[in-house]
Amino acid sequence: MTHLALRFLAICTTIAVLGPAIASESPQVSTIEPVKLWTAGDDDEDVFFGVISGLDVDEQGRVYVADRQLTEIKSFSASGEYLGVIGREGEGPGEYRRIGHVFIAGPDQIAVMQRMPGKIISLQPNGLPAAEIPLPEAYVSSPAYFFNGDRVGTGVALSARQLRRDGDNLSIVTSLALVDSEGVEIANLSERKVERHLDNFQVEEKSDAPVIWTVSSDGNIFVNDEFDAFAIRVYDSSGSQIDTIDLEYEHRRRNEDEMFENTPRMAVMSTDGERRDALGIPSSTDRDIQGIFARPGGEIWVLDAKGAFDQPEGILARFKVFNSDRKFSREVILSGEGNFHDDGIRIIDNRLFVLKGLRAAGLTERGDGDEEDTTPLSIVCFRLPE
């Protein structure tokens, strides 16, 4: 699955795959019109979404959707039939609060990631508790805010942020770790540490950005943690780096509205009990990579800023495609209603999920949107060619 899934579309001139290679100046470009399978939400009286914060698909094709605003995990059949909510809000076994992401951790095992305090609640498809997913001691001794996770072999990969305090001195640590089935960290795939003090509390978008990553069907992990670089490190399931993908890329510049929209927000309590709001500092350019998606057959689709935000009406997004040898091979244009700026896009195996109205729902949740004019959030599921 993909996480979180930023930018792309400039003419690429070089690729490094354990050594530089030359990319074609005129890559093959193909347009795909996804086949619509089903829709949930929108005018459906039986299904209502608040803010979708995670989505995954199990081996039977069932879809699990995390709704952080309603604190629910909704499930759907492969054909889109609404199956109901699994688990419930609370503190007991099989219960959760402040949920974020959801992922499939194993056969009949749905992992619900609680954001704060960081915790993983494991459920069966019927909502009953499943086997526990142990966490590394570092996440227990210093509580973590979980971004997302995914299964890797018999273990999991976890992306998190930890806020460590010493009086009014703050250390903000953003990481991606590979954890075995016993809860032991076996590899640290990414870590960024930023020091702050509440007397001059600033948060820069570039230093605050989460890791963008995905796991392919063969267990390889593709990681981007550089805001200003089209650079992807590739690790095997043991956490050893096996490859690197680099492309020359011209950053996409933002306008003033885009900079305002991407201004980071953070607030903490000082030692004297006062709320301290950070001065958010946005980037004048978008992050080069916006999303990484693993496809059947070993292809990797990478979405960059221009491929995400500079597309005409009728085009969802434009991707750079890397083949199973991790060499740049072509570009793919996805046609259809919607766009990456306003609607979330998730690609899982041969299915495309468009989260219609995700941006507006998020703005309304934090008080910056117009609730009366907001169209209900919905999911549209499509089939992509394998």
Secondary structure, 3 states (H helix, E strand, C coil): CECCCCCCCCCCCEEECCCEEECCCCCEEEEECCEEEEEEECCCCCCCCCCEEEEEECCCCCEEEEECCCCEEEEECCCCCEEEEECEECCCCCEECCEEEEEEEECCEEEEEECCCCEEEEECCCCCECCCCCCCHHHHHCCEEEEEEEEECCEEEEEEEEEEEECCEEEEEEEEEEECCCCCEEEEEEEEEEEEEHHHCEEEHHHHCCCEEEECCCCCEEEECCCCCEEEEEECCCCCEEEEEEECCCCCECCHHHHHHCCCCCEEECCCCCEEECEEECCCECCCEEEEEECHHHCEEEEEHHHHHCCCCCEEEEEEEECCCCCEEEEEEEECCCCCCCCEEEEECCEEEEEECHHHHHHHHCCCCCHHHCCCCEEEEEECCC
